[in-house]
């Protein structure tokens, strides 16, 4: 019987990815190690080189197996703990040049959007209806800012989606607490932290691709709807201390949910090659729904929908939710 080497490679890849995910979830592999699995990528070059050098010779299969094992370990680590540190070539090795601070006002009910690639983003709040943007960039130029229809749009200048080498973007964005606006934040690579203390937000959407994102809604004043998307990244969300609904989608990444003390949780979980620790926190499963006992009587009720694809969901881990 002849064995299809492509299927062998696929099998090795899937077995390795699943084994790493399971080992990380059970604590056999510490998170600090699993979350750096993506740094194994140079082994892909080694495997490809072996395949070329040994082509037509005994042992030629070793290159393909090394590639399959490496890809499986990378995917398993990322799915278990997220893509920590952002996209490697994206970050710079020096500080950027500061640009002049810009500011203005937001009309209540307007749209606020922020899109950053290759850098760090800090978003905070201030009383009133005034916004401001400060920070640095590779050439010292400000981000592209537009204020159409009383809203605010902030995005990278036209210099390509990723900045290889040199400096990276470093933005601090302050948004008003009182305007009652819609918020859309998209990050590609890098590390971002959004803290919305006291803000009145209507609809909020957050997305990260190959980066790390922290969203702190624990002291938000009002929030109508929340969507969070994580692709090949890691996201930590401090849920609001008020009743709300939200949806989350994770593709090859990790999601951490930090719930307020005493909150009732109802989580509809759709998982494909994913894992969660909901059962370890006393939630009761009924088909695809996990629920805190006494959910209906809780003063704070959080109804969440989570879609996991080769990802992981953790609830209230001390390391990520403390502080």
Buried (B, 14 or more C-beta within 10 A) or exposed (E): EEEEEEEBBEEBBBBBBBBBBBBBBEEEBEBEEBBEBBEBEEBBEEBBEBBEEBEEEEEBBEBBBBBBBBBBBBBBBBBBBBBBBBBEEBBBEEEBEEBEEBEEBBBEEBBBBBBBBBBBBBBBBBEEBBBBBBBBBBEEBBBEBEBEEBBBBBBBEEEEEBBEEEBBBBBBBBBBBBBBBBBBBBBBBBBBBBBBBBBBBBBBBBBBBBBBBBBBBBBBBEBEBBBBBBBBBBBBBBBBBBBBBBBBBBBBBBBBBBBBEEBBBBBBBEBEBBBBBBEEBEBEEEEEBBBBEEBEEBEBBBBBBBBBBBBBBBBBBEEBBEE
